[in-house]
Amino acid sequence: SKSYLSRAFKQKTGLTLMEYLNTLRMEAAKTLLAASDMNTEEIACQTGYHSAKFFYRAFRSYTGMSTREYRNKEAGNRKLGSR
């Protein structure tokens, strides 16, 4: 049943299904922000968010920074790594 699956998943992973799904989506968004030139709206859509505004809020809540701040930080890290 749905409730059994939810309980079993939480016991095994320590996360609810929704928390796990949101983590996957945010990690995918971080990867796309760091490695592509896609705009944030495209990334929001690619990661399953139908509202860019909701994606911005979720991303800031997850990472503690805006999508632009994250992309700039990752670009700086790549420059440091290539030296």
C-alpha positions as CSV (number, residue, x, y, z in Angstrom):
1,S,0.0,0.0,0.0
2,K,1.0,3.6,-0.4
3,S,1.4,4.2,3.4
4,Y,3.5,1.0,3.8
5,L,5.8,2.1,1.0
6,S,6.2,5.6,2.5
7,R,7.0,4.2,6.0
8,A,9.4,1.6,4.6
9,F,11.2,4.2,2.5
10,K,11.5,6.6,5.4
11,Q,12.9,3.8,7.6
12,K,15.5,2.8,5.0
13,T,16.6,6.2,3.9
14,G,15.7,8.6,6.7
15,L,13.8,10.7,4.1
16,T,10.3,10.9,3.0
17,L,9.6,10.2,-0.7
18,M,9.0,13.9,-1.3
19,E,12.2,14.9,0.5
20,Y,14.1,12.4,-1.6
21,L,12.5,13.5,-4.9
22,N,13.2,17.2,-4.0
23,T,16.8,16.3,-3.3
24,L,17.2,14.6,-6.6
25,R,15.6,17.6,-8.4
26,M,17.8,20.1,-6.7
27,E,21.0,18.2,-7.3
28,A,20.0,17.9,-11.0
29,A,19.4,21.7,-11.0
30,K,22.8,22.4,-9.5
31,T,24.4,20.2,-12.1
32,L,22.6,22.0,-14.9
33,L,23.4,25.4,-13.5
34,A,27.1,24.6,-13.2
35,A,27.6,22.7,-16.5
36,S,25.2,24.3,-19.0
37,D,24.2,27.7,-20.4
38,M,20.5,26.9,-20.0
39,N,18.5,29.7,-18.4
40,T,16.9,29.2,-15.1
41,E,13.4,28.9,-16.4
42,E,14.6,26.0,-18.7
43,I,16.3,24.3,-15.8
44,A,13.2,24.7,-13.7
45,C,11.2,23.0,-16.4
46,Q,13.8,20.3,-16.9
47,T,13.8,19.4,-13.2
48,G,10.0,19.2,-13.0
49,Y,9.0,22.7,-11.7
50,H,6.2,24.2,-13.6
51,S,6.7,27.6,-11.9
52,A,10.0,29.4,-12.1
53,K,9.0,31.4,-9.1
54,F,8.5,28.3,-7.0
55,F,11.8,26.9,-8.3
56,Y,13.7,30.0,-7.3
57,R,12.3,29.8,-3.8
58,A,13.0,26.0,-3.5
59,F,16.5,26.4,-4.8
60,R,17.3,29.2,-2.4
61,S,15.9,27.2,0.5
62,Y,17.9,24.1,-0.5
63,T,21.3,25.9,-1.2
64,G,21.1,29.1,0.7
65,M,21.8,31.1,-2.4
66,S,20.1,32.3,-5.6
67,T,20.5,30.4,-8.9
68,R,22.7,33.3,-10.1
69,E,24.9,33.2,-7.0
70,Y,25.3,29.4,-7.4
71,R,26.2,29.6,-11.1
72,N,28.8,32.4,-10.4
73,K,30.3,30.4,-7.5
74,E,30.6,27.3,-9.7
75,A,32.1,29.3,-12.6
76,G,34.7,30.7,-10.1
77,N,35.5,27.2,-8.8
78,R,36.0,26.0,-12.4
79,K,38.5,28.8,-13.1
80,L,40.4,28.0,-9.9
81,G,40.5,24.3,-10.9
82,S,41.9,25.0,-14.3
83,R,44.9,26.8,-13.1
